[in-house]
Amino acid sequence: SALEAQMQRASALEAQMQRASALEAQMERLHKRNDSQPMLQAYNEGKSSGVEPTGQTYLYLFSSLSMAEDGEAALEAVYDDFKDQPPPLSEAQWNEVIYTLSQTPLSTQLCQLYRHVRSLPDPVSPRTYRILISCCTEAADAMQLFQDMKKNGMKLNLLMYQDLVGLVVSSGDLAPLQSIVDDMRNAGVDPTNMLLDVADPWTMVSALCTVGCKIQAATWVKLVARPVPFESTSVYKLWLQAGQQVRTSECTQAMLRRVLMDDASEAVAKVAVLIWKEIKSKQMAVDTALAAEYLRALARHVNDERTVQQEYQEMKVLLAPDVAIFEAMLHFAACTYSTEVARMIWRDMHQQNLIPTHQALLSMLQAVSRDAEAAQEVFTVIRESGLPFPEGSDTFVLDAYEMTPQTRLLIPSLRTFFPNSRDERLAVQRLYSARPQQPLSSATPLGPRRHSDRHYVRL
């Protein structure tokens, strides 16, 4: 009777295996047609009749349901059947299961499967470890994977280290970070290289500085150039924390340039002032366009004419004369309607023998548009210098001339100089001067140039 019982169990097991193989063959045919609904129906029928699906059957189901538009709920139900007691799978099959599920919303649950993977006689591939690490939501799980990889003699690549460090940093517990960084150095991997690919590099910068990683100047320049969220005050503090190796001229200018791009508040302007002090204290060679942009930022957010003028005077010592600097100061004069600053800049340009651009002239006229006497003087100087009045400057001149009875009488004479004005105050029959006007040559430079045959009148 014992022999008969043993034969019956063997026969039942064989029958079970045949039915499981038949279900697998059916799944293979349906999978080739990518027909997920019949596959799911066959799976449910087999399960209700006591068939234990093979590992390959689950693979076919996972593959098909992961690509089905409405297969998420069904995929989760099949996964629930699979996860607690998976059928025997080879290393290659485990690799395929983990890869397939990593492309689905179930990816965050994959670390639950790792206890089954660890029991394999041979470790899964480094690629599978990489997928598992990228799917981890807990730093402890990632560190377990890291330790197992090291025990199995596997080498981690930069992406694996990047995922590991990201999880450890986001957990808030930096205790494991030192061992990861040491392992990276032993493997010849620069820990700071990962900063150029992560979505939030600044949190990682802070963590790496905490464990003594030195970020090189070239890496810092690339970091601040990345189009990622940038909080100026926090990054400035990190810059100071990072060490002297990132306080080079190139890094300092890159910091200032990035801060000015984020020019949205008075606090940002204060950070720009601190960086500019670093440039002045070390007498760094600086790009004049960047210096001009710094002055514009001060004009927008520092409501203190004395401070802006002081920066300008110190800039004159540090930099060669450039029309961009003068334009920036005239922009400040226009924003504050400062006739004093406008006169000073005009005199400095005259001294350097630089021809004002159209934008400089426009800002000059805007700066004096609330002072009739100053506006009349500037208007006369521009006219006698033979410089063209830029488009839009008529409004500023008219605004100033309307402020006093004496200058109001001069408004009709302005039609000669603004024949194309659309301002209603000049929208009458336009008169032209008896003296023929010399047309502005198309070759006349609008940018800075040295004085030649123009009679550039001093203000």
Disulfide bonds with the S-S distance in Angstrom:
none
